[in-house]
Amino acid sequence: KFQFRNQAWQALMRWLAEVSSMSLDWQELPGDYLNIATRRKHSLEETRDLFNRHLLARGFTILEFDGIIQVLKTKGINTAQVPRVDVSKLDSLPPHRFVRVSFSLNTLIAADVIAELKPLISSNGELNALAATNRLEAMDTAGNLAELNRILNEEQSQASLEGLAREFVLEDVRANDAG
């Protein structure tokens, strides 16, 4: 359990790193204060995820590496710094963990689905289509990406494909004569 009132982010992050037995690295932190009081006990992982939720709302994120908590702005973040995870691991991660994944598409075209999926990604996230391999590269919270994965799986399911209108080939009529 913990309670913070009008606490500056630098002190909060130092406390979090200390109780996590991790080092802390940052270049910039939000300039405002956090007010939070919990009613139940939280594990360290839950606490880091809760802090990350509040950081993400301010355009920052926590990235965790071997023994280090790093705080970065999400705008203009170097994608290579964001941990890549397998899509199958998304549901087991804390929901506000900032990660990147690669979605393989079978029946959907990556470049075509970007516009439809963009509203499902947070303002901190990013979607990119890889046309040559028909993959979707995504970066956002594990919770948002898990939901995106569920939607993509549903859209590419056999039931969804069977619900599409069938295409019929016009036979024995010239195109000019059809009408």
Buried (B, 14 or more C-beta within 10 A) or exposed (E): EBEBEEBBBEEBBBBBBEEBEBEBBBEEBBEEEBEEEEEEEBEEEEBBBBBBBBBBEBEBBBBBEEEEBBBBBBEEBEEEEBEEBEBEEBEEBBBBBBBBBBBEBEEBEBEEBBEEBEEBBBEBBBBBBBEEEBBBBBBBBBBBBBBBBEEBEEBBEEEEEEEEEEEEEEEEEEEEEEE
